[in-house]
Amino acid sequence: MPAGIAIVGARSVIMPFLATGAKVVFIESPEESLETVRKLIGEGESIIFFTDDLTDYLKPVLDEYREKPLPCLVPIPAGRGEVSKGTMRMREIIKRAVGVDILKEVE
């Protein structure tokens, strides 16, 4: 049975999520992210949010679970004001699901 929701990222970015009641896991370096996310999956977490700056480090697990319903691995903006690979990945997933790019900037 799925356990719940977890959030993974740098303390300075994900600290506010402590107020949500979700499991918040701070990492010291991006290299820790893959092992951390695999551990959360092993614990049965059904939704795992991670800061989008970790997308490249999490590629093996993202590819492994891409077509599976659970766990749902969701990038969240790291707050740097730039469009990251994680955000672009989410945009492509939504575009594939909906059939149109609903996140496209209005020109």
N, C-alpha and C positions, 0 to 999 in steps of 0.2 A: 504494500500500500504506500502511495506517495506520502512523503513526510511534510512537504510544504515548500516554502520559498526561501531562497538564500541569495545574498548579494556578495560579490567578490570584488575587491579593488583596494586601492591605496586608502589609508585611514583618512587623509585630508579630503578625499572625494566622497567616500561613502558613509562617513560618520553620521550625517543626518538620517540615514535609513535605520538607525537604531530605534528611532521613534515608531517605526512601522510594525515592530514585533517580528519581523523576518529575522532569519539567522544571518548575521552580518559577519563576514570573514575578512579581516584585514590581511593584506600581504605586504611584505617589505620590498619585494622586487617582482617584476613581471615574470621572471623565470619560475617563480613559485606557483603561478596561476594554473598551469596544466595539472600538476599534482593535486592542488587544492580542489579544483573542479572535479577531477576524477574521484577524489575522496567523498565529495558531496553527492555525486551520482551514486556511489557505493552505499551511502547512507540513506538513499531513497528520496533525495530532494527532487521535487517534480518541476520546479521552475528555478532556474539559476540566472540571475542578472549578473553581468560583469561589465566593468568599464571598458568602453570600446577601444582603448589603447592596448588592451590585452588580446585583441582579435588574432594577431599574427601568432602569438604564443599558444593560443588555444585551437589553432587550425586542426590538429589531429582529432581532437574531441568534437569539434564542430562538424568536421567531415563525417565522423563516425555516427553521429546522431542526427544528421541533416534530414533524413527521411523518416525518422521515428517520432511518434507523438510525444513521448517523454524520454528523457527530460527535455523541457523547453529551455533552450539556451538563448538568452536575450541580451544584446549589447545595449548599454546605456551611455549617453554622452559623458565624457570625463570632464566637461566644463571648460574646454580650452578654446571654444569659439570657432573651431575649424571642423570641416566635414571629414570624418575619419573613415577608415576602412570598415569598421563595425557599423557605422551609420549607413554607408553605401551598401553593405551586405543586407541590412534590414530593409533598405529601400528596394533592393532587387527582390527580396522575398515577398514583400507586400505587392510589388508590381506583378510578380508571377501569380500570386494568389488572387488578386483583384482584376488583373488584366489591363491595368492602366497605372501610370506613375502618378499616384495621388500626392506624393511628397515633392513633386517637381516645383521648383520655385516659379512664381508667376513672373513673366517677363514683361 
